[in-house]
Amino acid sequence: MAFEISDDCIACGVCADECPVEAISEGSDTFVINADNCTDCGACSEVCPNEAIGEK
């Protein structure tokens, strides 16, 4: 089960910097997680200042 980023994302980029497998990239309005690359480590969720990242 991969994590996903909600519309609450403020596009700060903290999650992308924290991801150990580079599964997070900048989308058009928010950052997005590539579910195929996500290892479910939760590092991104722990650092998100807006609590916009959760499990699918």
N, CA, C, O and CB atoms as a CASP TS submission, in Angstrom:
PFRMAT TS
TARGET T0000
AUTHOR 0000-0000-0000
METHOD Language model
MODEL 1
PARENT N/A
ATOM      1  N   MET     1       0.851  -1.175   0.000  1.00  0.00           N
ATOM      2  CA  MET     1       0.000   0.000   0.000  1.00  0.00           C
ATOM      3  C   MET     1       0.894   1.236   0.000  1.00  0.00           C
ATOM      4  O   MET     1       1.635   1.465   0.956  1.00  0.00           O
ATOM      5  CB  MET     1      -0.967  -0.001   1.225  1.00  0.00           C
ATOM      6  N   ALA     2       0.833   2.001  -1.023  1.00  0.00           N
ATOM      7  CA  ALA     2       1.642   3.210  -1.153  1.00  0.00           C
ATOM      8  C   ALA     2       0.985   4.374  -0.424  1.00  0.00           C
ATOM      9  O   ALA     2      -0.211   4.350  -0.135  1.00  0.00           O
ATOM     10  CB  ALA     2       1.855   3.561  -2.632  1.00  0.00           C
ATOM     11  N   PHE     3       1.772   5.372  -0.140  1.00  0.00           N
ATOM     12  CA  PHE     3       1.247   6.601   0.437  1.00  0.00           C
ATOM     13  C   PHE     3       0.751   7.493  -0.693  1.00  0.00           C
ATOM     14  O   PHE     3       1.119   7.308  -1.853  1.00  0.00           O
ATOM     15  CB  PHE     3       2.328   7.329   1.293  1.00  0.00           C
ATOM     16  N   GLU     4      -0.091   8.463  -0.341  1.00  0.00           N
ATOM     17  CA  GLU     4      -0.565   9.425  -1.328  1.00  0.00           C
ATOM     18  C   GLU     4      -0.609  10.811  -0.712  1.00  0.00           C
ATOM     19  O   GLU     4      -0.730  10.961   0.504  1.00  0.00           O
ATOM     20  CB  GLU     4      -1.953   9.026  -1.864  1.00  0.00           C
ATOM     21  N   ILE     5      -0.511  11.813  -1.557  1.00  0.00           N
ATOM     22  CA  ILE     5      -0.512  13.204  -1.119  1.00  0.00           C
ATOM     23  C   ILE     5      -1.870  13.817  -1.439  1.00  0.00           C
ATOM     24  O   ILE     5      -2.338  13.751  -2.575  1.00  0.00           O
ATOM     25  CB  ILE     5       0.638  14.009  -1.798  1.00  0.00           C
ATOM     26  N   SER     6      -2.494  14.410  -0.435  1.00  0.00           N
ATOM     27  CA  SER     6      -3.831  14.991  -0.606  1.00  0.00           C
ATOM     28  C   SER     6      -3.750  16.414  -1.164  1.00  0.00           C
ATOM     29  O   SER     6      -2.667  16.958  -1.380  1.00  0.00           O
ATOM     30  CB  SER     6      -4.587  14.994   0.734  1.00  0.00           C
ATOM     31  N   ASP     7      -4.911  16.989  -1.387  1.00  0.00           N
ATOM     32  CA  ASP     7      -5.003  18.365  -1.882  1.00  0.00           C
ATOM     33  C   ASP     7      -4.537  19.381  -0.845  1.00  0.00           C
ATOM     34  O   ASP     7      -4.422  20.568  -1.151  1.00  0.00           O
ATOM     35  CB  ASP     7      -6.431  18.677  -2.296  1.00  0.00           C
ATOM     36  N   ASP     8      -4.270  18.932   0.371  1.00  0.00           N
ATOM     37  CA  ASP     8      -3.771  19.818   1.421  1.00  0.00           C
ATOM     38  C   ASP     8      -2.293  20.160   1.225  1.00  0.00           C
ATOM     39  O   ASP     8      -1.741  20.980   1.959  1.00  0.00           O
ATOM     40  CB  ASP     8      -3.975  19.176   2.786  1.00  0.00           C
ATOM     41  N   CYS     9      -1.657  19.532   0.237  1.00  0.00           N
ATOM     42  CA  CYS     9      -0.240  19.768  -0.055  1.00  0.00           C
ATOM     43  C   CYS     9      -0.016  21.243  -0.389  1.00  0.00           C
ATOM     44  O   CYS     9      -0.753  21.837  -1.177  1.00  0.00           O
ATOM     45  CB  CYS     9       0.238  18.868  -1.226  1.00  0.00           C
ATOM     46  N   ILE    10       1.020  21.822   0.230  1.00  0.00           N
ATOM     47  CA  ILE    10       1.370  23.217  -0.039  1.00  0.00           C
ATOM     48  C   ILE    10       2.594  23.321  -0.946  1.00  0.00           C
ATOM     49  O   ILE    10       3.150  24.407  -1.112  1.00  0.00           O
ATOM     50  CB  ILE    10       1.629  23.961   1.273  1.00  0.00           C
ATOM     51  N   ALA    11       3.015  22.207  -1.531  1.00  0.00           N
ATOM     52  CA  ALA    11       4.118  22.140  -2.496  1.00  0.00           C
ATOM     53  C   ALA    11       5.431  22.696  -1.946  1.00  0.00           C
ATOM     54  O   ALA    11       6.155  23.412  -2.638  1.00  0.00           O
ATOM     55  CB  ALA    11       3.743  22.894  -3.751  1.00  0.00           C
ATOM     56  N   CYS    12       5.725  22.356  -0.691  1.00  0.00           N
ATOM     57  CA  CYS    12       6.958  22.854  -0.074  1.00  0.00           C
ATOM     58  C   CYS    12       8.183  22.018  -0.460  1.00  0.00           C
ATOM     59  O   CYS    12       9.307  22.518  -0.422  1.00  0.00           O
ATOM     60  CB  CYS    12       6.808  22.872   1.441  1.00  0.00           C
ATOM     61  N   GLY    13       7.975  20.748  -0.833  1.00  0.00           N
ATOM     62  CA  GLY    13       9.069  19.899  -1.281  1.00  0.00           C
ATOM     63  C   GLY    13       9.805  19.144  -0.199  1.00  0.00           C
ATOM     64  O   GLY    13      10.729  18.388  -0.502  1.00  0.00           O
ATOM     65  N   VAL    14       9.430  19.322   1.045  1.00  0.00           N
ATOM     66  CA  VAL    14      10.101  18.634   2.145  1.00  0.00           C
ATOM     67  C   VAL    14      10.005  17.117   1.979  1.00  0.00           C
ATOM     68  O   VAL    14      10.970  16.404   2.254  1.00  0.00           O
ATOM     69  CB  VAL    14       9.494  19.059   3.492  1.00  0.00           C
ATOM     70  N   CYS    15       8.877  16.631   1.541  1.00  0.00           N
ATOM     71  CA  CYS    15       8.679  15.189   1.383  1.00  0.00           C
ATOM     72  C   CYS    15       9.605  14.601   0.328  1.00  0.00           C
ATOM     73  O   CYS    15      10.162  13.520   0.519  1.00  0.00           O
ATOM     74  CB  CYS    15       7.234  14.895   1.019  1.00  0.00           C
ATOM     75  N   ALA    16       9.769  15.298  -0.769  1.00  0.00           N
ATOM     76  CA  ALA    16      10.626  14.806  -1.849  1.00  0.00           C
ATOM     77  C   ALA    16      12.075  14.703  -1.394  1.00  0.00           C
ATOM     78  O   ALA    16      12.781  13.763  -1.759  1.00  0.00           O
ATOM     79  CB  ALA    16      10.524  15.722  -3.072  1.00  0.00           C
ATOM     80  N   ASP    17      12.512  15.660  -0.604  1.00  0.00           N
ATOM     81  CA  ASP    17      13.877  15.635  -0.082  1.00  0.00           C
ATOM     82  C   ASP    17      14.094  14.468   0.871  1.00  0.00           C
ATOM     83  O   ASP    17      15.208  13.954   0.975  1.00  0.00           O
ATOM     84  CB  ASP    17      14.195  16.945   0.624  1.00  0.00           C
ATOM     85  N   GLU    18      13.047  14.045   1.566  1.00  0.00           N
ATOM     86  CA  GLU    18      13.150  12.994   2.573  1.00  0.00           C
ATOM     87  C   GLU    18      13.021  11.583   1.994  1.00  0.00           C
ATOM     88  O   GLU    18      13.488  10.627   2.613  1.00  0.00           O
ATOM     89  CB  GLU    18      12.095  13.201   3.622  1.00  0.00           C
ATOM     90  N   CYS    19      12.406  11.433   0.835  1.00  0.00           N
ATOM     91  CA  CYS    19      12.140  10.114   0.260  1.00  0.00           C
ATOM     92  C   CYS    19      13.442   9.401  -0.129  1.00  0.00           C
ATOM     93  O   CYS    19      14.202   9.906  -0.955  1.00  0.00           O
ATOM     94  CB  CYS    19      11.224  10.247  -0.967  1.00  0.00           C
ATOM     95  N   PRO    20      13.698   8.224   0.467  1.00  0.00           N
ATOM     96  CA  PRO    20      14.947   7.505   0.197  1.00  0.00           C
ATOM     97  C   PRO    20      15.002   6.838  -1.179  1.00  0.00           C
ATOM     98  O   PRO    20      16.082   6.465  -1.637  1.00  0.00           O
ATOM     99  CB  PRO    20      15.156   6.465   1.251  1.00  0.00           C
ATOM    100  N   VAL    21      13.857   6.684  -1.841  1.00  0.00           N
ATOM    101  CA  VAL    21      13.836   6.015  -3.142  1.00  0.00           C
ATOM    102  C   VAL    21      13.408   6.947  -4.276  1.00  0.00           C
ATOM    103  O   VAL    21      13.134   6.503  -5.391  1.00  0.00           O
ATOM    104  CB  VAL    21      12.907   4.820  -3.090  1.00  0.00           C
ATOM    105  N   GLU    22      13.355   8.233  -3.976  1.00  0.00           N
ATOM    106  CA  GLU    22      12.995   9.254  -4.960  1.00  0.00           C
ATOM    107  C   GLU    22      11.674   8.970  -5.671  1.00  0.00           C
ATOM    108  O   GLU    22      11.564   9.124  -6.888  1.00  0.00           O
ATOM    109  CB  GLU    22      14.091   9.380  -5.980  1.00  0.00           C
ATOM    110  N   ALA    23      10.670   8.551  -4.890  1.00  0.00           N
ATOM    111  CA  ALA    23       9.357   8.241  -5.442  1.00  0.00           C
ATOM    112  C   ALA    23       8.455   9.469  -5.527  1.00  0.00           C
ATOM    113  O   ALA    23       7.346   9.383  -6.055  1.00  0.00           O
ATOM    114  CB  ALA    23       8.688   7.177  -4.607  1.00  0.00           C
ATOM    115  N   ILE    24       8.910  10.598  -5.022  1.00  0.00           N
ATOM    116  CA  ILE    24       8.087  11.810  -4.978  1.00  0.00           C
ATOM    117  C   ILE    24       8.643  12.853  -5.945  1.00  0.00           C
ATOM    118  O   ILE    24       9.842  13.132  -5.971  1.00  0.00           O
ATOM    119  CB  ILE    24       8.028  12.385  -3.537  1.00  0.00           C
ATOM    120  N   SER    25       7.732  13.419  -6.739  1.00  0.00           N
ATOM    121  CA  SER    25       8.145  14.452  -7.688  1.00  0.00           C
ATOM    122  C   SER    25       7.121  15.573  -7.691  1.00  0.00           C
ATOM    123  O   SER    25       6.005  15.421  -7.194  1.00  0.00           O
ATOM    124  CB  SER    25       8.317  13.866  -9.111  1.00  0.00           C
ATOM    125  N   GLU    26       7.520  16.692  -8.255  1.00  0.00           N
ATOM    126  CA  GLU    26       6.636  17.850  -8.316  1.00  0.00           C
ATOM    127  C   GLU    26       5.631  17.674  -9.442  1.00  0.00           C
ATOM    128  O   GLU    26       6.000  17.447 -10.594  1.00  0.00           O
ATOM    129  CB  GLU    26       7.442  19.147  -8.510  1.00  0.00           C
ATOM    130  N   GLY    27       4.344  17.784  -9.089  1.00  0.00           N
ATOM    131  CA  GLY    27       3.285  17.717 -10.083  1.00  0.00           C
ATOM    132  C   GLY    27       2.901  19.113 -10.518  1.00  0.00           C
ATOM    133  O   GLY    27       3.662  20.057 -10.304  1.00  0.00           O
ATOM    134  N   SER    28       1.739  19.262 -11.124  1.00  0.00           N
ATOM    135  CA  SER    28       1.323  20.571 -11.616  1.00  0.00           C
ATOM    136  C   SER    28       0.970  21.537 -10.485  1.00  0.00           C
ATOM    137  O   SER    28       1.346  22.708 -10.537  1.00  0.00           O
ATOM    138  CB  SER    28       0.137  20.417 -12.542  1.00  0.00           C
ATOM    139  N   ASP    29       0.256  21.065  -9.469  1.00  0.00           N
ATOM    140  CA  ASP    29      -0.123  21.926  -8.342  1.00  0.00           C
ATOM    141  C   ASP    29       0.456  21.453  -7.014  1.00  0.00           C
ATOM    142  O   ASP    29       0.714  22.259  -6.121  1.00  0.00           O
ATOM    143  CB  ASP    29      -1.628  21.996  -8.234  1.00  0.00           C
ATOM    144  N   THR    30       0.657  20.161  -6.890  1.00  0.00           N
ATOM    145  CA  THR    30       1.163  19.564  -5.662  1.00  0.00           C
ATOM    146  C   THR    30       2.246  18.553  -6.015  1.00  0.00           C
ATOM    147  O   THR    30       2.501  18.285  -7.189  1.00  0.00           O
ATOM    148  CB  THR    30       0.019  18.892  -4.854  1.00  0.00           C
ATOM    149  N   PHE    31       2.873  18.004  -5.002  1.00  0.00           N
ATOM    150  CA  PHE    31       3.809  16.919  -5.238  1.00  0.00           C
ATOM    151  C   PHE    31       3.021  15.619  -5.362  1.00  0.00           C
ATOM    152  O   PHE    31       1.917  15.509  -4.829  1.00  0.00           O
ATOM    153  CB  PHE    31       4.869  16.829  -4.098  1.00  0.00           C
ATOM    154  N   VAL    32       3.580  14.637  -6.059  1.00  0.00           N
ATOM    155  CA  VAL    32       2.913  13.353  -6.269  1.00  0.00           C
ATOM    156  C   VAL    32       3.867  12.212  -5.936  1.00  0.00           C
ATOM    157  O   VAL    32       5.085  12.346  -6.053  1.00  0.00           O
ATOM    158  CB  VAL    32       2.406  13.228  -7.726  1.00  0.00           C
ATOM    159  N   ILE    33       3.287  11.086  -5.519  1.00  0.00           N
ATOM    160  CA  ILE    33       4.064   9.905  -5.184  1.00  0.00           C
ATOM    161  C   ILE    33       3.845   8.840  -6.244  1.00  0.00           C
ATOM    162  O   ILE    33       2.705   8.492  -6.555  1.00  0.00           O
ATOM    163  CB  ILE    33       3.687   9.373  -3.786  1.00  0.00           C
ATOM    164  N   ASN    34       4.927   8.325  -6.796  1.00  0.00           N
ATOM    165  CA  ASN    34       4.853   7.225  -7.747  1.00  0.00           C
ATOM    166  C   ASN    34       4.656   5.947  -6.944  1.00  0.00           C
ATOM    167  O   ASN    34       5.586   5.471  -6.292  1.00  0.00           O
ATOM    168  CB  ASN    34       6.140   7.148  -8.651  1.00  0.00           C
ATOM    169  N   ALA    35       3.457   5.393  -6.989  1.00  0.00           N
ATOM    170  CA  ALA    35       3.109   4.229  -6.178  1.00  0.00           C
ATOM    171  C   ALA    35       3.966   3.010  -6.506  1.00  0.00           C
ATOM    172  O   ALA    35       4.186   2.163  -5.640  1.00  0.00           O
ATOM    173  CB  ALA    35       1.650   3.889  -6.368  1.00  0.00           C
ATOM    174  N   ASP    36       4.445   2.909  -7.727  1.00  0.00           N
ATOM    175  CA  ASP    36       5.275   1.769  -8.107  1.00  0.00           C
ATOM    176  C   ASP    36       6.648   1.813  -7.433  1.00  0.00           C
ATOM    177  O   ASP    36       7.265   0.772  -7.211  1.00  0.00           O
ATOM    178  CB  ASP    36       5.442   1.727  -9.621  1.00  0.00           C
ATOM    179  N   ASN    37       7.123   3.013  -7.110  1.00  0.00           N
ATOM    180  CA  ASN    37       8.433   3.164  -6.482  1.00  0.00           C
ATOM    181  C   ASN    37       8.358   3.288  -4.961  1.00  0.00           C
ATOM    182  O   ASN    37       9.353   3.042  -4.279  1.00  0.00           O
ATOM    183  CB  ASN    37       9.130   4.370  -7.048  1.00  0.00           C
ATOM    184  N   CYS    38       7.223   3.657  -4.428  1.00  0.00           N
ATOM    185  CA  CYS    38       7.051   3.875  -2.996  1.00  0.00           C
ATOM    186  C   CYS    38       7.248   2.567  -2.229  1.00  0.00           C
ATOM    187  O   CYS    38       6.676   1.534  -2.576  1.00  0.00           O
ATOM    188  CB  CYS    38       5.658   4.464  -2.704  1.00  0.00           C
ATOM    189  N   THR    39       8.069   2.635  -1.179  1.00  0.00           N
ATOM    190  CA  THR    39       8.343   1.442  -0.358  1.00  0.00           C
ATOM    191  C   THR    39       7.578   1.458   0.962  1.00  0.00           C
ATOM    192  O   THR    39       7.832   0.622   1.828  1.00  0.00           O
ATOM    193  CB  THR    39       9.838   1.332  -0.075  1.00  0.00           C
ATOM    194  N   ASP    40       6.659   2.382   1.128  1.00  0.00           N
ATOM    195  CA  ASP    40       5.825   2.493   2.327  1.00  0.00           C
ATOM    196  C   ASP    40       6.620   2.739   3.595  1.00  0.00           C
ATOM    197  O   ASP    40       6.213   2.296   4.669  1.00  0.00           O
ATOM    198  CB  ASP    40       5.012   1.251   2.493  1.00  0.00           C
ATOM    199  N   CYS    41       7.735   3.432   3.497  1.00  0.00           N
ATOM    200  CA  CYS    41       8.556   3.673   4.686  1.00  0.00           C
ATOM    201  C   CYS    41       7.935   4.716   5.615  1.00  0.00           C
ATOM    202  O   CYS    41       8.174   4.690   6.822  1.00  0.00           O
ATOM    203  CB  CYS    41       9.950   4.122   4.273  1.00  0.00           C
ATOM    204  N   GLY    42       7.133   5.639   5.057  1.00  0.00           N
ATOM    205  CA  GLY    42       6.471   6.654   5.860  1.00  0.00           C
ATOM    206  C   GLY    42       7.314   7.881   6.175  1.00  0.00           C
ATOM    207  O   GLY    42       6.849   8.778   6.878  1.00  0.00           O
ATOM    208  N   ALA    43       8.534   7.939   5.674  1.00  0.00           N
ATOM    209  CA  ALA    43       9.407   9.086   5.952  1.00  0.00           C
ATOM    210  C   ALA    43       8.777  10.395   5.484  1.00  0.00           C
ATOM    211  O   ALA    43       8.892  11.415   6.163  1.00  0.00           O
ATOM    212  CB  ALA    43      10.767   8.895   5.276  1.00  0.00           C
ATOM    213  N   CYS    44       8.125  10.373   4.350  1.00  0.00           N
ATOM    214  CA  CYS    44       7.503  11.578   3.807  1.00  0.00           C
ATOM    215  C   CYS    44       6.369  12.071   4.706  1.00  0.00           C
ATOM    216  O   CYS    44       6.231  13.269   4.950  1.00  0.00           O
ATOM    217  CB  CYS    44       6.975  11.311   2.394  1.00  0.00           C
ATOM    218  N   SER    45       5.576  11.145   5.183  1.00  0.00           N
ATOM    219  CA  SER    45       4.451  11.484   6.043  1.00  0.00           C
ATOM    220  C   SER    45       4.905  12.119   7.349  1.00  0.00           C
ATOM    221  O   SER    45       4.261  13.031   7.869  1.00  0.00           O
ATOM    222  CB  SER    45       3.626  10.249   6.332  1.00  0.00           C
ATOM    223  N   GLU    46       6.012  11.629   7.867  1.00  0.00           N
ATOM    224  CA  GLU    46       6.534  12.127   9.145  1.00  0.00           C
ATOM    225  C   GLU    46       7.027  13.568   9.059  1.00  0.00           C
ATOM    226  O   GLU    46       6.980  14.292  10.053  1.00  0.00           O
ATOM    227  CB  GLU    46       7.662  11.238   9.621  1.00  0.00           C
ATOM    228  N   VAL    47       7.495  13.994   7.898  1.00  0.00           N
ATOM    229  CA  VAL    47       8.062  15.341   7.776  1.00  0.00           C
ATOM    230  C   VAL    47       7.109  16.364   7.160  1.00  0.00           C
ATOM    231  O   VAL    47       7.420  17.555   7.143  1.00  0.00           O
ATOM    232  CB  VAL    47       9.309  15.281   6.955  1.00  0.00           C
ATOM    233  N   CYS    48       5.979  15.933   6.663  1.00  0.00           N
ATOM    234  CA  CYS    48       5.045  16.863   6.011  1.00  0.00           C
ATOM    235  C   CYS    48       4.496  17.864   7.037  1.00  0.00           C
ATOM    236  O   CYS    48       3.852  17.465   8.007  1.00  0.00           O
ATOM    237  CB  CYS    48       3.874  16.082   5.334  1.00  0.00           C
ATOM    238  N   PRO    49       4.749  19.160   6.825  1.00  0.00           N
ATOM    239  CA  PRO    49       4.298  20.167   7.786  1.00  0.00           C
ATOM    240  C   PRO    49       2.794  20.405   7.752  1.00  0.00           C
ATOM    241  O   PRO    49       2.241  21.027   8.659  1.00  0.00           O
ATOM    242  CB  PRO    49       5.007  21.461   7.529  1.00  0.00           C
ATOM    243  N   ASN    50       2.132  19.911   6.710  1.00  0.00           N
ATOM    244  CA  ASN    50       0.688  20.147   6.572  1.00  0.00           C
ATOM    245  C   ASN    50      -0.125  18.868   6.735  1.00  0.00           C
ATOM    246  O   ASN    50      -1.335  18.868   6.509  1.00  0.00           O
ATOM    247  CB  ASN    50       0.389  20.769   5.218  1.00  0.00           C
ATOM    248  N   GLU    51       0.538  17.774   7.127  1.00  0.00           N
ATOM    249  CA  GLU    51      -0.121  16.474   7.304  1.00  0.00           C
ATOM    250  C   GLU    51      -0.940  16.089   6.066  1.00  0.00           C
ATOM    251  O   GLU    51      -2.068  15.610   6.179  1.00  0.00           O
ATOM    252  CB  GLU    51      -1.031  16.504   8.546  1.00  0.00           C
ATOM    253  N   ALA    52      -0.356  16.305   4.896  1.00  0.00           N
ATOM    254  CA  ALA    52      -1.051  16.052   3.640  1.00  0.00           C
ATOM    255  C   ALA    52      -0.733  14.685   3.055  1.00  0.00           C
ATOM    256  O   ALA    52      -1.201  14.359   1.964  1.00  0.00           O
ATOM    257  CB  ALA    52      -0.703  17.116   2.642  1.00  0.00           C
ATOM    258  N   ILE    53       0.054  13.879   3.760  1.00  0.00           N
ATOM    259  CA  ILE    53       0.448  12.580   3.227  1.00  0.00           C
ATOM    260  C   ILE    53      -0.059  11.466   4.134  1.00  0.00           C
ATOM    261  O   ILE    53       0.156  11.481   5.346  1.00  0.00           O
ATOM    262  CB  ILE    53       1.979  12.496   3.072  1.00  0.00           C
ATOM    263  N   GLY    54      -0.737  10.500   3.517  1.00  0.00           N
ATOM    264  CA  GLY    54      -1.269   9.373   4.271  1.00  0.00           C
ATOM    265  C   GLY    54      -1.308   8.128   3.428  1.00  0.00           C
ATOM    266  O   GLY    54      -1.047   8.171   2.225  1.00  0.00           O
ATOM    267  N   GLU    55      -1.637   7.009   4.061  1.00  0.00           N
ATOM    268  CA  GLU    55      -1.745   5.745   3.333  1.00  0.00           C
ATOM    269  C   GLU    55      -2.994   5.742   2.488  1.00  0.00           C
ATOM    270  O   GLU    55      -4.019   6.312   2.863  1.00  0.00           O
ATOM    271  CB  GLU    55      -1.752   4.552   4.296  1.00  0.00           C
ATOM    272  N   LYS    56      -2.897   5.086   1.329  1.00  0.00           N
ATOM    273  CA  LYS    56      -4.061   4.979   0.432  1.00  0.00           C
ATOM    274  C   LYS    56      -5.122   4.157   1.078  1.00  0.00           C
ATOM    275  O   LYS    56      -6.182   3.946   0.490  1.00  0.00           O
ATOM    276  CB  LYS    56      -3.678   4.371  -0.918  1.00  0.00           C
TER
END
